[in-house]
Amino acid sequence: MKATLAFELPEQKIEFLAAVFGIDILSTLTEIKEYLRTQLKYQELSDETRETLERVRATVNEACEILPPELWS
């Protein structure tokens, strides 16, 4: 299967950059999610820090819900 994307530049510059760097964005999100999981699971944290990281993790996970689950496989 082939797919071709076309953009009207410079009007669609943001969409173009999102398409070109999408895998890098996904990789960064994966690293952030893993970092938060590791910190919460293995580090001794103050209650305040733990609560903050849990809120951040919940926010990141909620933002990622719009992405297809196949991306996280």
N, C-alpha and C positions, 0 to 999 in steps of 0.2 A: 504494500500500500504506500502511496505517495501523497504528500500534502504540500501545498504551496500557499504561502501567506503573502499577501501584497499590501503595502502600506502607501498612503499618500503622504510623502514627506515634503515639508516639515510639519504639516498639520497633525499627523498621527505619530509624532516622534515618541511620545510616552508609550503608546501601544507597541511600537516597534521595539523599543528598549526592553519592555516587559517580555516580549516574545524572544528576543535574543538572549537575555540574561535570566530567563525563567528558571533554568536548571540551577544556576548559581544562587538564586533567591531561595529555591527549594532546599538546596544544600545548607544554606545559612540557617533556615528555619529548623531543619533537622538537627543541626549542631546546637542551636539554642534549646530546643526541646530536650535533647540528651543531656546537656549541661545542667538544666534545671532538675531533671530526674535524678541525676547522679548526686547533685548537691543535697537534695531532699532525702535521698535514700542512704547515703553513706557519710555525710558530714555531720559533725556535732554543731548544731546551730542554736542561737538564742531563739526564744519564742518569737520575738519580733521579726528576726530575719527569716525564720521558717514561714511565718504568716505572709510576709512580703513575697517570698519566692513562690509560695502556693498561689497567691493572687496573680502574680506574673504568669505562672504556668497555666492557670485557668484561662487567663486572657489570651495567651498565645494559642492554646488548644481551641478556644472558642473561635478565634479568628481563622484557624486552619480548617474549621468544619466545612467551609465552602469549597474546599479543594477535594477532588476525587480521592477516595480511599486508596485507589491503586497507586497513587504517588508515594504512599508511605510503606509500600511493600519492599 
